Amino acid sequence: MSSVRRLMAMSVSAGCVVLMLAWPIHPQLGRAEAPAPGAATPLEFLPDYVEGVFQVRGLDGFRKKLHAFLRETMPAAADVVQQALDEQVQAFLEKRERKELDGERPLFLAVVRWQDLEHQPPPVIIGLPVRDADAFLRSFLMPEERKQLRQHFEGCQRTVIAEQEVFLLPRGGYVLLTPLQETAQQLARLPNQPPRVSLAQRLTPQETQRWADADLAAYVKLAPLVQLAAEGIRETRQFLEATRGLPFGPTALALGTVGLDLLELGREVEHSLITARLEKEGVRVQVSARIRPESPLAQTLSAMPRENIRDVDRLPPGLVHYGSLPTACTLEPLLHRYQQVVRQPGTELPKDSARIERLLAETASQLLESQCRRVTWAFDMRYRGMIVLETAKAQLARQTLLRFLEELAKMEMPEGVRFHMHADGGKLLGRTASRAELEVDWGPLIGAHGLAGNAEVMMLQHMFGHQWTLWLVADEQRIFLISTRDAQEAERWLQNYREGNVPAENATLQRHRQPLGEVLSGLVMLQFNGLWRHLLETLDKTASAQGLGNLIPKEAYPEAKSAFFSLGLRFQREGLELELWAPRETLSELNRLFLLAVHGLF
């Protein structure tokens, strides 16, 4: 059983492949049944009470497809990845032959009950696609294992492998293996057992098609997993509550509670479907969550807007983080919880943070009154960029933020921090603009000393910057928060967004988000080349400041062009869907990262 334990520790995809091959099997099963007419997937013969299924399209087919894909996008990694996969497969086969295993058809691992996964034997079902069961078992099983194979009941064989009882059943061109007799009986569908609903019947036609098309797929029931984490969630809530009296304890309590509330929403999810597919132009990963129809969450999601996401194209070019999300699923829950925690009757705020936390709670309450609808943003790693807040009461929101910044400027700042606020900071496109200026001397702030301290200051300055100017402007329906020290640049960004001008430099951004569709509930994008280049430059400058010279070779730096990962979000009455799109252009840039990591260029 040591191989089983090792397999459980592997990643979903690799573990699925290896476990299916590693679990030993035995003779005299007879010829495998032909696939059921019209059966779309192996889910047809799995019972609906199964709590998790992990599937690989085909051991040989997927490896060939992955290798061809990597040869075109990450050639430095292609042979290394294939060799590693081959070595893992051979190691877990333990000198068994697999020539009768059909390497072009899906193989899967099903978890019957999450809560019993650590038990021995584990409650799992393994599905191996075979061409011929007799021939497969003759070549795959060890002689002693074949000797112990016996008919257990009709349609089911029993044997002992590594001192563990194993039951084997032929189904739809597969050999199913499980160490649990009860599960084997249910899979065999004995005459005296009630009929079971198959797992495939729980999926919509769209979900079934996604599953069939995927190279890697997973079906997960979240509610049992959340129940397993219930004790940890309860203890975390108690810990957060105990920090309420510490400086900024209420803030930590509010933020932590929002995260735990989000985690517990998993109880409202019937199941989640995760699929990944290698396509001609890139890799597509989809994660969907089916919500219980009677759940209040289903009603909330059905009211979430889906809009044309092209506003993102008008954001400033050359930055790293881009996105647009409805505030109902981002800002509003945080604002509600924050003002609720801080203003809870009988709560005495910590002396050291009471003033700022009261100010934050008041700001949260007034922003809720302004009826914010959507937040759109673009930033680089030094917080240079722009936030657009769409709201029904723009002037109220502007006055709220202005008052917050003015009150913040009156507070005592930590050593090394200087903050100034100008309510009348000039004009941008003829509109009154307020201006906040922040400067941070990282040395006193972090208590840096000596050569190592200088290098640390250098790293922080290059990573995050040390001087910022924030412009606050409003029109009839939007608040603009623009972070740049150049007033002309701020005005240009504002003009482009308000007038619908798409900078020519954002052509790649447009192209890399379009495979997700034009109408989405939300969109988040990461400009990988900009992020990777910034991190390498920071490391290089830090090393130079310590007298180590230039550690990062020039060939490790990405090309001076944009390359994005894009994540789309869709809300609908039956649930939500996340879709990640990684185009070939972006994945090809990972080749340099692979070379740097694997060949130790550091």
Stockholm file with secondary structure:
# STOCKHOLM 1.0

chainA/1-602         MSSVRRLMAMSVSAGCVVLMLAWPIHPQLGRAEAPAPGAATPLEFLPDYVEGVFQVRGLDGFRKKLHAFLRETMPAAADVVQQALDEQVQAFLEKRERKELDGERPLFLAVVRWQDLEHQPPPVIIGLPVRDADAFLRSFLMPEERKQLRQHFEGCQRTVIAEQEVFLLPRGGYVLLTPLQETAQQLARLPNQPPRVSLAQRLTPQETQRWADADLAAYVKLAPLVQLAAEGIRETRQFLEATRGLPFGPTALALGTVGLDLLELGREVEHSLITARLEKEGVRVQVSARIRPESPLAQTLSAMPRENIRDVDRLPPGLVHYGSLPTACTLEPLLHRYQQVVRQPGTELPKDSARIERLLAETASQLLESQCRRVTWAFDMRYRGMIVLETAKAQLARQTLLRFLEELAKMEMPEGVRFHMHADGGKLLGRTASRAELEVDWGPLIGAHGLAGNAEVMMLQHMFGHQWTLWLVADEQRIFLISTRDAQEAERWLQNYREGNVPAENATLQRHRQPLGEVLSGLVMLQFNGLWRHLLETLDKTASAQGLGNLIPKEAYPEAKSAFFSLGLRFQREGLELELWAPRETLSELNRLFLLAVHGLF
#=GR chainA/1-602 SS CHHHHHHHTSCHHHHHHHHHHHSCCCSCCCSCCCCCTTCCSGGGGSBTTCCEEEEESCHHHHHHHHHHHHHHHCHHHHHHHHHHHHHHHHHHHTTCCCTTBCTTSCEEEEESCGGGTTSSSCCEEEEEEBSCHHHHHHHHSCHHHHHTCEEEETTEEEEEETTEEEEEEEETTEEEEESCHHHHHHHHTCTTSCCCCBGGGGSCHHHHHHHHHCSEEEEECHHHHHHHTHHHHHHHHHHHHHTTTSTTHHHHHHHHHHHHHHHHGGGGEEEEEEEEEEETTEEEEEEEEEECTTSHHHHHHHTSCCEEGGGGGGSCSSCSEEEEEEGGGTHHHHHHHHHHHHTCTTCCCCTTTHHHHHHHHHHHHHHHHTTEEEEEEEECTTSCEEEEEEESCHHHHHHHHHHHHHHHHHSCCCTTEEEEEESSCCEETTEECEEEEEEECHHHHHTCCHHHHHHHHHHHHHHHCSEEEEEEEECSSEEEEEECSCHHHHHHHHHHHHHTCCCGGGHHHHHHHGGGCSEESEEEEEEHHHHHHHHHHHHHHHHHHTTCCCCSCGGGSCCSSCCEEEEEEEEETTEEEEEEEEEHHHHHHHHHHHHHHHTTCC
#=GC SS_cons         CHHHHHHHTSCHHHHHHHHHHHSCCCSCCCSCCCCCTTCCSGGGGSBTTCCEEEEESCHHHHHHHHHHHHHHHCHHHHHHHHHHHHHHHHHHHTTCCCTTBCTTSCEEEEESCGGGTTSSSCCEEEEEEBSCHHHHHHHHSCHHHHHTCEEEETTEEEEEETTEEEEEEEETTEEEEESCHHHHHHHHTCTTSCCCCBGGGGSCHHHHHHHHHCSEEEEECHHHHHHHTHHHHHHHHHHHHHTTTSTTHHHHHHHHHHHHHHHHGGGGEEEEEEEEEEETTEEEEEEEEEECTTSHHHHHHHTSCCEEGGGGGGSCSSCSEEEEEEGGGTHHHHHHHHHHHHTCTTCCCCTTTHHHHHHHHHHHHHHHHTTEEEEEEEECTTSCEEEEEEESCHHHHHHHHHHHHHHHHHSCCCTTEEEEEESSCCEETTEECEEEEEEECHHHHHTCCHHHHHHHHHHHHHHHCSEEEEEEEECSSEEEEEECSCHHHHHHHHHHHHHTCCCGGGHHHHHHHGGGCSEESEEEEEEHHHHHHHHHHHHHHHHHHTTCCCCSCGGGSCCSSCCEEEEEEEEETTEEEEEEEEEHHHHHHHHHHHHHHHTTCC
//
